[in-house]
Amino acid sequence: MFYLTVLLTIIVCLLSLVCVFKQFLRPSNFPPGPKWLPIVGNSPTVKHLSILHGGFHNALMYLSQKYKTQILGLKLGKDLFVVVFSKDLIRQVFTQDEFQARPDSYFIRLRTMGRRRGITMTDGDLWQEQRNFAVRHLRSLGFGKSHMESLIVEELRELLMTLGEGGDCVALHSQLAPCVLNVLWALTAGSRFNADDPQLVGLLQLMADRSKAFDMAGGVLSQLPCLALLAPEWSGYNLICSLNNQMKGLLEKTIQEHRKSLDINKNRDFIDAFLKEIDVSNGSPTTFTEEQLVMVCLDFFIAGSQTTSNTLSFALLNMILHQDVQERVYQEIREVLGTRKLPTLEDKQRLPYVEAVLMESQRFLHVVPVAGPRRVLSQTTLDQYTIPKDATVLLCLYSMHHDEKMWDQPMKFLPDRFLGENKKVLTDDLCQFGIVKEVSHAPQLSRVL
């Protein structure tokens, strides 16, 4: 019996050593990068470099330069990650079918309240059906048309009145976020909030807290999901669940109010259209459920309001820091629109310098410095490297937008770089959110707003 116990112990130890050894191995022809540890992979290294260099994107760029590669191979926790840096390779990832899926991890499901829902973090038939429905009905409700323009103008008037009543110093971001959210809420729920509405204040605070919670907890919960059970408070799991429940409760309340006053002959907003699609299914298997509607609405707000308000805040910050740019923007607006006319979508082509400033702001201070994540559907190649099935691909847009081979003096704020002959706006080299094939609705929402 003693010898059998010893033998079993030796076998278990050998198997454990083999498993640990396999944790060190890199897949064949995997992109270059730092060596990783068992279980945690490169997570400690990346976290340390992020603190040292001032951000996740800077840590990735440091490793790219250290290993002299435009495709970086990492292991974060148990998952393989590939980070892409150059314009041509980023374009290939955006357009190649093998890269058009989203990860299906514990953390992603936590983001979508336990199941694969919504549009932003889904793929395949679910994504296709839900995205097509959203685009079709948002357009029918006036998205990108004169109706949406009138909503934006109304919010702009409210903003100008608020700024006119304020003192010398104004926290612009806190004024911009409600305006953007109101436009989205009008299309989604058919109404707008007053500036002092507790529901608006609560919704904005929830979205801000939720975004910070996911930023703080995403890494550790993605790599070690067991911490949700072992250390729910420390890992941020309890906080995320609480914020999810609050957001879900707020949206469900709005949906139920719509359900009570639903008119089968008219769609007041997106929620009405979605509820009718749920009723059409009549209990048969469908992707249209009230739980899915909650997540789609949340996707709208995250993709549109936070992205847009941050972009506008960065643009205003850049004009504060560059008074000459601010003066040129003011003069162009004054020459084209005068001092009383509010801008419309038709005026966009008549304001090339204003557009160039917005584009340079998005290049210089990128709202989404690292885009993704994308899941590899089947083993493929990128450049000369093998990218395994189910690897997660990240796109370092910040690196591309500060590449000295692409941009003259990339660390300087120079809007004129986007103006060609006859003040024609040049857009080819700017990658705000994606190129050609885009798996979410963020670009459409943010560009119009």
C-alpha positions in Angstrom: 0.0 0.0 0.0 2.9 2.3 0.9 4.6 1.8 -2.5 1.3 2.3 -4.3 0.8 5.6 -2.5 4.4 6.7 -3.4 3.9 5.6 -7.1 0.6 7.6 -7.3 2.3 10.6 -5.7 5.2 10.4 -8.2 2.7 10.1 -11.1 0.7 13.1 -9.9 3.9 15.2 -9.5 5.1 14.3 -13.0 1.8 15.1 -14.5 1.8 18.4 -12.6 5.3 19.2 -13.9 4.2 18.4 -17.4 1.2 20.7 -17.1 3.4 23.5 -15.7 6.0 23.0 -18.4 3.3 23.2 -21.1 2.2 26.5 -19.6 5.6 28.0 -20.5 5.5 26.8 -24.1 4.6 29.3 -26.9 2.5 28.0 -29.8 4.5 27.3 -33.0 5.3 30.4 -35.0 3.4 32.6 -32.5 4.3 36.3 -32.7 7.3 37.5 -30.6 6.9 38.8 -27.1 8.0 38.3 -23.5 8.2 34.9 -21.8 5.3 34.1 -19.6 4.6 32.4 -16.3 2.2 29.6 -15.5 -1.4 30.6 -14.7 -0.9 34.4 -14.8 1.0 34.5 -18.1 2.3 38.0 -18.9 -0.2 39.8 -16.7 2.2 41.0 -13.9 4.6 42.3 -16.6 1.9 44.2 -18.5 0.4 45.6 -15.3 3.8 46.8 -14.1 4.6 48.4 -17.5 1.1 50.1 -17.7 1.8 51.8 -14.3 5.4 52.6 -15.3 4.6 54.1 -18.8 1.2 55.6 -18.1 -1.4 53.3 -19.6 -2.1 50.0 -21.2 -1.5 51.2 -24.7 1.9 52.6 -23.7 2.9 49.3 -22.1 2.0 47.5 -25.4 4.0 50.0 -27.5 7.0 49.6 -25.2 6.9 45.8 -25.7 6.5 46.2 -29.4 9.6 48.4 -29.6 11.5 46.1 -27.2 10.8 43.0 -29.4 11.0 45.0 -32.7 7.7 43.7 -33.9 4.5 45.0 -35.3 2.6 41.9 -34.1 3.1 41.2 -30.3 2.3 37.8 -28.8 1.2 37.7 -25.1 -0.6 35.4 -22.7 -2.8 37.1 -20.2 -4.0 34.5 -17.6 -4.9 31.4 -19.6 -5.7 33.3 -22.9 -3.5 34.0 -25.9 -3.5 37.6 -27.0 -2.1 39.1 -30.3 -1.6 42.9 -30.4 -1.4 44.6 -33.9 0.3 47.9 -34.4 0.8 48.9 -38.0 -1.8 50.5 -40.4 -1.7 47.7 -43.0 -2.0 44.9 -40.5 -4.8 46.7 -38.6 -6.6 47.1 -41.9 -6.2 43.4 -42.6 -7.6 42.5 -39.2 -10.6 44.8 -39.7 -11.4 43.3 -43.1 -10.4 39.6 -42.9 -13.3 37.2 -42.0 -11.2 35.1 -39.6 -11.1 38.1 -37.2 -14.7 39.1 -37.1 -15.8 37.3 -33.9 -15.9 38.5 -30.3 -14.5 36.7 -27.3 -16.8 34.6 -25.2 -15.2 34.7 -21.8 -16.5 34.9 -18.2 -15.7 38.6 -18.0 -17.5 39.4 -21.3 -20.6 37.5 -20.1 -20.4 39.4 -16.8 -20.4 42.6 -18.9 -23.6 41.5 -20.7 -25.3 40.4 -17.4 -24.6 36.7 -17.6 -25.4 35.7 -21.2 -24.3 36.7 -24.7 -26.6 39.6 -25.4 -26.6 43.0 -27.1 -24.7 43.8 -30.3 -21.3 45.1 -29.4 -20.0 41.9 -27.8 -21.8 39.3 -29.9 -21.1 37.8 -33.3 -22.5 35.3 -35.9 -26.2 35.1 -36.6 -27.2 36.8 -33.3 -25.1 39.9 -34.1 -26.2 39.9 -37.8 -29.9 39.8 -36.9 -29.7 42.3 -34.1 -27.5 44.8 -35.9 -29.6 44.8 -39.0 -32.8 45.3 -37.0 -31.1 48.2 -35.0 -29.8 50.0 -38.1 -33.1 49.6 -40.0 -35.3 50.9 -37.2 -32.9 53.7 -36.1 -32.9 55.0 -39.6 -36.7 54.8 -39.9 -36.9 56.8 -36.7 -34.6 59.5 -38.1 -31.1 58.5 -37.3 -28.7 60.5 -39.4 -31.6 62.5 -40.9 -33.3 65.8 -40.3 -35.3 64.5 -37.3 -32.1 63.6 -35.5 -30.6 66.9 -36.5 -33.5 68.7 -34.9 -32.9 66.7 -31.7 -29.2 67.8 -31.7 -30.1 71.4 -32.4 -32.5 71.4 -29.4 -29.8 70.0 -27.1 -27.3 72.6 -28.5 -29.7 75.4 -27.6 -30.1 74.0 -24.1 -26.3 73.8 -23.8 -25.7 77.4 -24.9 -28.4 78.6 -22.5 -26.7 76.7 -19.6 -23.3 78.0 -20.5 -24.7 81.6 -20.8 -26.1 81.3 -17.3 -22.8 79.9 -15.8 -19.9 81.7 -14.2 -16.4 82.1 -15.5 -15.4 78.4 -15.1 -17.5 75.6 -16.5 -16.9 71.8 -16.3 -17.6 71.2 -20.0 -17.7 67.4 -19.9 -20.4 67.4 -17.3 -22.5 69.6 -19.6 -21.8 67.6 -22.8 -22.6 64.2 -21.5 -26.3 64.9 -20.7 -26.8 66.5 -24.2 -25.4 63.5 -26.0 -27.4 61.0 -23.8 -30.6 63.0 -24.4 -30.3 62.6 -28.2 -29.8 58.8 -27.8 -32.6 58.6 -25.2 -35.0 60.4 -27.6 -34.4 57.9 -30.4 -34.4 54.9 -28.0 -37.2 55.9 -25.5 -39.0 58.8 -27.2 -38.3 61.4 -24.6 -35.6 63.7 -23.2 -34.5 64.5 -19.7 -34.4 67.9 -18.0 -30.9 68.8 -16.9 -31.8 68.4 -13.2 -33.8 65.2 -13.7 -32.7 62.7 -11.0 -33.1 59.9 -13.5 -30.6 61.5 -15.9 -28.1 62.2 -13.2 -28.5 58.6 -12.0 -28.1 57.1 -15.5 -25.0 59.2 -16.2 -23.4 58.2 -12.8 -24.3 54.6 -13.3 -22.6 54.5 -16.7 -19.5 56.3 -15.4 -19.2 54.0 -12.4 -19.8 50.9 -14.5 -17.1 52.0 -17.0 -14.6 52.5 -14.2 -15.5 49.2 -12.5 -14.9 47.3 -15.7 -11.6 49.1 -16.3 -10.5 48.3 -12.8 -11.7 44.8 -12.5 -11.5 43.5 -16.1 -7.9 42.3 -16.0 -8.1 40.2 -12.8 -11.6 38.8 -13.4 -10.7 37.9 -17.0 -7.6 36.0 -16.0 -8.8 34.5 -12.7 -12.6 34.1 -12.7 -12.5 32.1 -9.5 -11.9 35.4 -7.6 -15.5 36.2 -8.2 -16.3 33.5 -5.6 -13.1 33.7 -3.5 -12.8 37.5 -3.2 -16.0 39.1 -4.7 -15.4 42.4 -2.9 -11.7 42.8 -3.7 -12.0 41.7 -7.3 -14.8 44.2 -8.0 -17.3 41.4 -8.8 -19.8 42.6 -6.2 -19.6 46.2 -7.5 -20.1 45.2 -11.1 -23.1 43.0 -10.2 -24.6 45.9 -8.2 -24.2 48.4 -11.1 -25.5 45.9 -13.6 -28.7 45.4 -11.5 -29.2 49.1 -11.1 -28.8 49.7 -14.8 -31.1 46.8 -15.6 -33.7 48.0 -13.2 -33.7 51.5 -14.7 -34.0 50.2 -18.3 -36.6 47.6 -17.4 -38.8 50.3 -15.8 -38.7 52.3 -19.0 -39.5 49.2 -21.1 -42.5 48.3 -18.9 -43.8 51.8 -19.2 -43.6 51.4 -23.0 -45.3 48.1 -22.9 -48.3 49.6 -21.1 -48.8 52.3 -23.7 -47.8 50.4 -26.8 -49.6 51.4 -30.0 -49.5 48.6 -32.6 -50.0 51.1 -35.4 -47.1 53.4 -34.6 -43.5 53.3 -33.4 -42.7 56.1 -31.2 -39.1 55.0 -30.7 -36.7 52.0 -30.8 -38.2 50.3 -27.7 -41.6 50.3 -29.3 -40.2 48.6 -32.5 -38.3 46.0 -30.5 -41.3 45.2 -28.2 -43.5 44.6 -31.3 -40.8 42.3 -32.7 -40.9 40.3 -29.4 -44.7 40.0 -29.8 -44.4 38.8 -33.4 -42.4 35.7 -32.2 -45.4 34.6 -30.1 -43.3 32.4 -27.9 -41.3 30.7 -30.6 -37.4 30.6 -30.3 -36.1 34.1 -31.1 -33.2 36.5 -30.3 -35.8 39.2 -29.5 -36.4 39.2 -25.8 -36.7 41.9 -23.2 -33.4 40.9 -21.7 -31.8 41.4 -25.1 -33.5 44.8 -25.4 -32.0 45.9 -22.1 -28.5 45.0 -23.4 -29.0 46.6 -26.8 -30.1 49.9 -25.1 -27.1 49.7 -22.9 -24.9 49.2 -25.9 -26.4 52.3 -27.5 -25.5 54.4 -24.5 -22.0 53.1 -24.1 -21.1 53.3 -27.8 -22.7 56.6 -28.4 -22.7 58.8 -25.3 -19.4 58.0 -23.7 -17.5 57.9 -27.0 -19.0 61.1 -28.3 -18.8 63.2 -25.2 -15.2 62.2 -24.6 -14.3 63.0 -28.2 -15.9 66.5 -27.9 -14.2 67.1 -24.5 -10.8 66.2 -26.0 -11.4 68.5 -28.9 -12.3 71.4 -26.6 -9.2 70.7 -24.5 -7.0 70.8 -27.5 -8.4 74.2 -28.5 -7.9 75.5 -25.0 -4.2 74.4 -25.2 -3.8 75.8 -28.8 -5.4 79.2 -28.9 -4.4 79.8 -32.5 -6.4 76.7 -33.5 -9.4 78.0 -31.5 -9.2 81.4 -33.2 -9.2 79.8 -36.7 -12.2 77.6 -35.7 -14.1 80.6 -34.5 -13.3 82.7 -37.6 -14.4 79.9 -40.0 -17.7 79.4 -38.1 -18.3 83.1 -38.0 -17.6 83.5 -41.8 -19.8 80.5 -42.8 -22.6 80.6 -40.2 -22.5 84.1 -38.8 -23.1 84.7 -35.1 -26.7 83.5 -34.8 -27.2 80.5 -37.1 -26.8 77.1 -35.5 -24.9 74.5 -37.6 -26.6 71.7 -39.5 -25.3 68.5 -41.2 -25.4 70.3 -44.5 -22.9 72.8 -43.2 -20.3 70.2 -42.6 -18.7 70.5 -46.0 -18.5 74.2 -45.6 -16.5 73.9 -42.4 -13.3 72.0 -43.5 -11.1 73.4 -40.8 -13.6 72.6 -38.0 -13.7 69.0 -39.3 -9.9 68.8 -39.6 -9.6 69.9 -35.9 -12.1 67.2 -34.8 -10.1 64.6 -36.8 -6.7 65.7 -35.5 -8.2 65.6 -32.0 -9.2 62.0 -32.5 -5.8 61.2 -33.8 -3.9 63.1 -31.1 -5.9 62.1 -28.0 -7.6 58.8 -29.0 -10.8 58.0 -27.2 -10.1 54.3 -27.9 -6.3 53.8 -27.9 -6.6 50.0 -28.0 -9.6 48.6 -30.1 -11.0 45.2 -29.8 -11.2 42.6 -28.6 -11.7 40.2 -31.5 -11.7 36.4 -31.4 -10.0 34.4 -34.2 -12.6 32.0 -35.8 -10.0 29.6 -37.2 -6.2 29.4 -37.3 -4.9 31.9 -39.7 -1.7 33.9 -40.6 -1.0 37.6 -40.1 2.2 38.8 -41.7 4.4 35.7 -41.4 3.0 34.6 -38.0 0.5 31.9 -37.1 -2.5 33.1 -35.1 -4.2 30.2 -33.3 -8.0 29.7 -33.2 -9.7 31.5 -30.4 -6.8 33.8 -29.7 -7.9 37.4 -28.8 -6.7 40.2 -31.1 -6.2 43.8 -29.9 -5.5 46.7 -32.2 -3.3 49.5 -31.0 -4.8 52.5 -32.8 -2.8 54.9 -30.7 0.4 53.4 -32.1 -0.9 53.7 -35.7 -1.9 57.4 -35.1 1.5 58.3 -33.7 3.6 56.4 -36.2 6.4 58.7 -37.5 6.4 56.8 -40.8 2.8 57.9 -41.4 2.6 61.3 -39.7 4.9 64.3 -39.8 5.6 65.4 -36.2 3.0 63.0 -34.7 3.4 64.3 -31.2 2.2 67.8 -32.3 -1.4 68.9 -32.7 -1.5 70.0 -36.3 -5.1 70.0 -37.8 -3.7 71.2 -41.2 -2.4 67.7 -41.8 -5.9 66.7 -42.7 -6.4 69.5 -45.3 -5.4 68.9 -48.9 -5.6 71.1 -52.0 -8.6 73.5 -52.0 -9.2 72.7 -48.3 -10.3 69.2 -49.1 -10.5 67.1 -45.9 -8.2 64.0 -46.0 -9.6 61.0 -44.1 -7.7 58.0 -45.5 -5.2 57.6 -42.6 -7.5 58.2 -39.7 -8.9 55.1 -38.1 -11.4 56.3 -35.5 -13.2 53.0 -34.7 -12.8 50.7 -37.7 -12.2 50.1 -41.4 -14.9 48.7 -43.7 -16.1 45.8 -41.7 -17.2 47.0 -38.3 -18.9 44.7 -35.7 -20.7 47.4 -33.7 -22.7 50.5 -34.2 -20.3 52.9 -32.4 -18.9 54.5 -35.6 -22.4 55.4 -37.0 -23.6 56.8 -33.6 -20.5 58.8 -32.9 -19.9 60.3 -36.3 -23.5 61.6 -36.6 -23.5 63.0 -33.0 
